[in-house]
Amino acid sequence: MKKSNILLFIAGMLTASQAFSYGIGQSTYPMLEKQHMLATEITGITSTGGGVGIQGRYTRKMNKQLVLDGGIGIGAGERSNRVFAGADWEIFPDYMNQPRISVKTTLENAKEFNKRRNILTVAPTVSKGFSFWGREAFPFVSIPFGVQLISKTKQYETIANLNVGILGRLPIEALKKFTASAEATVGIKDSYTGVFLGLSYPLN
């Protein structure tokens, strides 16, 4: 698949009327320095105000410890018009019996339930590579927590989630360059519950 076709596909999808973006994404997947990828993710929010949608995400590994990402998406429901940017800082690498431990910080601007919100979250994340039926995959668990400022009322609210997911290469020869992801999130405080399925493609 040509890179230009992927870019056109994602750009076309993002011209719809409502946007949102969710999940930890591909930041826990092992990448080479300066490597970057584009992902398309199907999202399904099952809690109040939810709906089904799609989002695009760009991820780039800047150096051995820092991964940056950002994106925007589209979908139905009361959670709309959201864009985001994040930075994942690796504290310990995935090495032998030691899992990868990192902290991901994300800044979002969202319109949810007819209110504009600026949301800052910090997500301690643990991931580890395992062999499943001869193929390597990378499950992870994360607990994003943070604060959101509601612009109209100038009120602050705290939020928290529990995220679990897994990433790995597809066992299909025609799609061997693609990485698939599956992620679920459970709302702990003033947040949402949902599932996300993604497909990412390396740009270099």
C-alpha positions, -999 to 999 in steps of 0.1 A, spaced: 0 0 0 14 34 -10 20 60 17 1 86 -3 -30 64 -4 -29 59 34 -26 97 40 -54 104 16 -76 78 33 -71 92 68 -74 128 56 -107 119 39 -120 102 70 -112 133 91 -134 156 71 -166 144 87 -186 164 112 -175 152 146 -141 142 160 -128 124 190 -96 105 200 -91 79 227 -66 53 241 -29 49 247 -23 40 210 10 27 197 34 44 221 42 11 239 51 -7 207 89 -12 202 101 12 174 135 22 161 147 57 168 132 83 143 107 56 131 72 69 126 38 54 118 2 62 109 -27 44 124 -64 42 118 -84 31 148 -121 21 151 -135 34 184 -166 23 203 -177 41 235 -202 21 254 -209 44 283 -232 75 284 -229 98 254 -209 72 234 -210 59 198 -189 43 171 -163 62 152 -128 62 137 -96 82 144 -62 88 129 -30 88 150 6 97 141 33 83 163 71 90 162 99 77 183 122 106 189 150 88 208 156 58 230 132 71 257 107 95 241 78 87 218 54 115 206 20 110 191 -10 131 181 -43 128 162 -79 136 156 -110 114 149 -146 113 139 -177 97 155 -212 98 168 -224 106 203 -220 135 228 -182 133 229 -170 153 199 -145 178 184 -115 163 202 -78 166 192 -48 155 212 -10 153 215 10 130 238 45 122 250 55 88 264 87 88 285 103 54 291 117 49 326 127 12 323 130 -7 289 116 -41 282 146 -63 289 148 -100 298 123 -104 328 119 -67 333 88 -51 318 88 -17 300 77 10 324 68 45 311 47 75 318 26 90 291 13 126 293 -16 137 270 -31 171 264 -66 172 248 -90 198 237 -126 184 235 -162 193 233 -182 168 254 -218 171 263 -219 207 248 -191 219 270 -155 227 258 -129 210 280 -91 211 282 -79 178 296 -44 169 309 -38 133 318 -8 113 331 -7 76 325 17 52 342 21 23 318 35 -12 320 41 -34 289 60 -66 281 67 -86 250 56 -122 249 55 -150 223 20 -162 214 20 -193 191 54 -183 178 46 -146 172 56 -117 194 30 -94 208 31 -67 235 3 -65 261 1 -34 283 -19 -20 312 -22 17 320 -40 40 345 -46 74 330 -56 100 355 -58 137 353 -78 169 354 -101 187 330 -111 224 329 -146 232 317 -142 265 298 -178 277 303 -180 273 340 -142 275 348 -146 244 370 -121 216 374 -129 179 375 -106 150 381 -108 119 359 -94 84 359 -94 53 337 -81 17 335 -67 7 301 -56 -27 289 -44 -36 254 -22 -55 231 -2 -48 200 15 -70 174 23 -77 138 -5 -93 118 1 -130 108 -10 -124 72 17 -123 45 0 -95 25 -3 -73 57 30 -82 73 41 -46 75 10 -36 95 7 -36 133 -26 -43 148 -38 -31 182 -68 -38 205 -75 -18 236 -102 -15 262 -108 12 288 -130 13 319 -140 46 334 -131 49 371 -141 85 377 -159 110 355 -147 92 324 -159 67 298 -158 30 289 -150 17 255 -130 -5 231 -106 5 203 -92 -15 174 -63 -1 153 -42 -8 123 -9 11 118 16 13 90 53 24 92 63 54 71 100 45 70 
